[in-house]
Amino acid sequence: RLSTTPNNDDTISMRPIQSVHSIASFYSSILALLLLQQITSGFVRQAEHPYYNNRNTKSSSAKKSGTTGTALHAQTTPRSLATIDDITSYAEKGGVKLTISTLGPGYRAVARASHNETLIIGYCEGFLRPGNDILHMDKMEVFKKSLTRCREENPENFQGGGTVFGVGLLLGCVCLAHGKDNGCSLAEFLAIDDGERQHKRLVRHYKRLGLNVIRYVGDDLKSIPDRLVWGGCGTLMNEKIDTLLEKWTPVFLDEE
């Protein structure tokens, strides 16, 4: 939701529009311009982003070498990636009960304490973006007080997620696996900007998890389409789902 509050020095003048048709024409023109900007910027971002360039390069190489799409896939398919069952089983060993529920394209993963399932540790939610193969990861939150309670009440079994990235990694990866199962190939996330110091920490954290920085979504006009999608300002990040799952699969499958 966007709002504008003028400063005391600002002067706003408005000319009355006499005709209803003029009003309709005016707002139709604004909407058309915004739509055209969104479509154009989308094509530019798609053309410039390494993910799409790499995909187009692979396709062109396959055509030149006479390799079919099936053969190319067979040559580049990595070892089995962690599934939802693999991730939930790993979490259970560390004292965390993971569940994921859906409503239409929306999804919500919840982490609870295995010794007390009424104690919610954290959650991650988002949706499968209609019309393309993007997993929209809208929000993730882990509650510090719940983590403290788990350590106090279940000191022998609770492992805090099993890695230095904690329960957040479990929640994120189970959502990635859900997206993969439903045909998504790219995950997107906005590291919200609630303050310069905290924002830098968030971006650094998610880069360590494997996400790439795409651009900053700010208050400027060209960021309006992104703000409408994400509901705020911050750094937009993404990565291929297979790449992220391949990075963390050895953890969940206890591979060396």
ChimeraX attribute file (.defattr): number of C-alpha atoms within 10 A of each C-alpha:
attribute: neighborCount
match mode: 1-to-1
recipient: residues
	/A:1	6
	/A:2	9
	/A:3	5
	/A:4	5
	/A:5	6
	/A:6	9
	/A:7	7
	/A:8	6
	/A:9	6
	/A:10	8
	/A:11	7
	/A:12	6
	/A:13	6
	/A:14	5
	/A:15	5
	/A:16	7
	/A:17	10
	/A:18	8
	/A:19	9
	/A:20	9
	/A:21	9
	/A:22	11
	/A:23	13
	/A:24	10
	/A:25	12
	/A:26	12
	/A:27	11
	/A:28	12
	/A:29	12
	/A:30	11
	/A:31	12
	/A:32	11
	/A:33	12
	/A:34	16
	/A:35	13
	/A:36	12
	/A:37	16
	/A:38	17
	/A:39	13
	/A:40	12
	/A:41	15
	/A:42	13
	/A:43	11
	/A:44	11
	/A:45	14
	/A:46	13
	/A:47	13
	/A:48	11
	/A:49	11
	/A:50	12
	/A:51	15
	/A:52	13
	/A:53	13
	/A:54	11
	/A:55	11
	/A:56	13
	/A:57	12
	/A:58	14
	/A:59	15
	/A:60	12
	/A:61	13
	/A:62	15
	/A:63	12
	/A:64	9
	/A:65	8
	/A:66	10
	/A:67	13
	/A:68	12
	/A:69	13
	/A:70	8
	/A:71	11
	/A:72	14
	/A:73	11
	/A:74	10
	/A:75	9
	/A:76	8
	/A:77	9
	/A:78	11
	/A:79	8
	/A:80	10
	/A:81	19
	/A:82	22
	/A:83	20
	/A:84	20
	/A:85	13
	/A:86	15
	/A:87	21
	/A:88	22
	/A:89	16
	/A:90	21
	/A:91	24
	/A:92	17
	/A:93	15
	/A:94	19
	/A:95	25
	/A:96	30
	/A:97	21
	/A:98	27
	/A:99	15
	/A:100	18
	/A:101	11
	/A:102	13
	/A:103	8
	/A:104	7
	/A:105	12
	/A:106	13
	/A:107	20
	/A:108	20
	/A:109	22
	/A:110	22
	/A:111	26
	/A:112	22
	/A:113	24
	/A:114	21
	/A:115	15
	/A:116	14
	/A:117	13
	/A:118	9
	/A:119	15
	/A:120	19
	/A:121	26
	/A:122	21
	/A:123	23
	/A:124	22
	/A:125	21
	/A:126	19
	/A:127	19
	/A:128	21
	/A:129	14
	/A:130	10
	/A:131	6
	/A:132	11
	/A:133	16
	/A:134	21
	/A:135	28
	/A:136	26
	/A:137	24
	/A:138	18
	/A:139	15
	/A:140	17
	/A:141	14
	/A:142	18
	/A:143	12
	/A:144	11
	/A:145	9
	/A:146	16
	/A:147	22
	/A:148	13
	/A:149	14
	/A:150	25
	/A:151	15
	/A:152	11
	/A:153	14
	/A:154	16
	/A:155	11
	/A:156	10
	/A:157	16
	/A:158	22
	/A:159	19
	/A:160	20
	/A:161	22
	/A:162	19
	/A:163	12
	/A:164	9
	/A:165	14
	/A:166	14
	/A:167	26
	/A:168	20
	/A:169	17
	/A:170	28
	/A:171	28
	/A:172	19
	/A:173	23
	/A:174	25
	/A:175	26
	/A:176	27
	/A:177	22
	/A:178	21
	/A:179	23
	/A:180	21
	/A:181	12
	/A:182	13
	/A:183	13
	/A:184	21
	/A:185	18
	/A:186	21
	/A:187	23
	/A:188	19
	/A:189	23
	/A:190	27
	/A:191	26
	/A:192	21
	/A:193	19
	/A:194	11
	/A:195	9
	/A:196	9
	/A:197	9
	/A:198	13
	/A:199	16
	/A:200	14
	/A:201	12
	/A:202	18
	/A:203	22
	/A:204	14
	/A:205	14
	/A:206	19
	/A:207	14
	/A:208	11
	/A:209	15
	/A:210	17
	/A:211	22
	/A:212	18
	/A:213	18
	/A:214	16
	/A:215	13
	/A:216	17
	/A:217	22
	/A:218	16
	/A:219	13
	/A:220	8
	/A:221	10
	/A:222	14
	/A:223	17
	/A:224	20
	/A:225	18
	/A:226	18
	/A:227	19
	/A:228	11
	/A:229	10
	/A:230	19
	/A:231	15
	/A:232	20
	/A:233	19
	/A:234	24
	/A:235	20
	/A:236	20
	/A:237	20
	/A:238	23
	/A:239	18
	/A:240	20
	/A:241	23
	/A:242	19
	/A:243	15
	/A:244	21
	/A:245	21
	/A:246	15
	/A:247	14
	/A:248	18
	/A:249	19
	/A:250	13
	/A:251	15
	/A:252	21
	/A:253	16
	/A:254	8
	/A:255	7
	/A:256	5
